Amino acid sequence: MKTLKNTRQMVNKGLLLLMLCFAFLGCKKYFDPPDVFEEQTIVNVKRKKVLLIGLDGITGADLKAIAPPKIQEILTKSKYSYDGWTDMPVSDAGSWKNIMTGVSIGTHGVADSSFDASSTVIGGEHDARAVYPTFIERLQGSGKIRYSAAITTWQKLSQKLFIYSDFPIVVANDALVKDSTLKKIAEPNMDLVIANFNGANKVGLTAGFDANVPEYKNAVSQLDTYIGELLAGIKARPTYAKEDWLVVITSTHGGDGKSFTSGSKRTRNIFTIYHQPNFVGKELPAQPVVDGVTTSSKNVLASLSAGNSTAYGLGTTGDFTIQFKVNLKAVPSGSSHATILSKINAAYGNATGWEFMYEASTKYFRVILGSGSSATLKFLVGTQVTDLNKWYSLALRVHTEGGKRYAQLFQDGKPIKEPTDITGFAMGTGSDLVIGTISSSLGTCTQNVNQLAIYNTAISPQAIQDFVCQEQIPNTDPYFNNLIGYWPGNDAQGNILKNYAPNVTGKDLTITATSGANFAWAPLAAWTCTSGKLYLTHNSDISQQIYYWFGVNIEAKWVTNGKVWLSDFESEFIK
């Protein structure tokens, strides 16, 4: 039986195979073309890597004057600036916090070697000890890097900011920083290396921060030699041809005399170099910089009490000029309007005083003059639609002519419409002088106001035109002695906008923040009459370029201050 069963199984299998064969033979035949082996395009994406070299205490102007050879050599393949900035107050810790977090000192508040946030730097009721992660942490979280190392001679820096790297290393001197950095560069899976050199800073503090000081020049030249060795170390990697290195070289701050804490331009002047072999060498045209505080909503204001600001009321007689720069960050919508600068008891209705406003329905600037009756309000309305994040110059000129008193609005140096007759119009003096949105305003603005100047005369239309391009009002200005109030608004620290008008005391504006609001000083791209794109290179934008290089999206909640601009040159290095 077993044999018979096996025989049947074999017959059945044979029949099945035979049927399959007939099925295939009975199918319609189609042309079977010969095999074509297409050439495959293999895309080799080079692995991104970064070397960041931070040099403490080298002024951009001095580096340009010294022109050390290794740095000069790489400039032909670099985007660079000798006109960068760090924040006030100047400190090693604050500058490194800027670099590592992308946040300005006015926000993070670190202004001394304790690395603790200072309430004198951060204003308002907001928690000054907010956490701002370093770019090392964010890159690790993104998965874009494998290993990182950070080398310095300053243990506190390592403990506070470099500790988040895989290899935070503290050594005794700059020569050992160079040696340790070379070792880490040589490691196969190292994607981010940070090296901090402090030698020039030490020499500057003892001999002077100046290219003409031999000791300082020699210290810079020694660091240049180290940089040359580090660049050679990158090229010596066996995998260098498969890698895409961005080398960032920057100073943390400059110096003036034998100090770097005075706040002078020399102490804040830094250089920054972004080097990559495919870059076309270019010195970036510098964007003028001004420090500023943003007044926002109705919670952050700069003001001077009515009793101390009577001289700034327009009253009933006399000539005046009020002019300033303004950069709008946020504006009301619909039919709401918002005050920007005022000395008035109410934004609308039976108002007495004067105010500059943003008119939401038209997007125009306007001035309202009030004498205590809503029926007699004087409106001086602009004719130009305004944009956000752009500086404008506004002026109100009050002059007498032929026994009559006139008021006229100017925007960007140009008169708006014909002068308005305000003869006998009593505008009073009894209100606070305020930068920002006063409580009676229906809408709110967020803005930067800078270079606020009030004169006890009607300056010429040409002087108003000249103001448009001025960085500040010089003491050689023909109307300088007519200034009764001059608040440049670029004090860069604290809660005071100092009044720099000649022979004026006790007229400083005080910045206040209420309802849990916060204010912070930050460098701003200033107005300029120079054409073409300009670059504001600041040490808080270094992290942004590094995020961009590694392909990490910058999220708004990170509250970073810098902006990505390397993307302007993508055609040079994205092949």
Helices and strands as residue ranges (DSSP letters): H 2-26, E 47-55, H 60-66, H 69-74, G 75-77, E 78-85, H 92-101, H 105-108, E 123-124, H 135-142, E 147-152, H 155-160, G 162-164, E 167-170, H 174-186, E 190-197, H 199-207, H 214-235, G 240-242, E 243-251, H 265-268, E 269-275, E 282-283, E 289-295, E 300-304, G 306-308, G 310-312, E 320-330, E 337-344, E 352-359, E 364-371, G 374-376, E 378-381, E 391-401, E 404-411, E 414-421, E 433-435, E 446-455, H 461-467, G 480-482, E 483-487, E 496-497, E 509-513, E 518-519, E 521-525, G 539-541, H 542-550, G 556-558, G 566-569, H 570-573
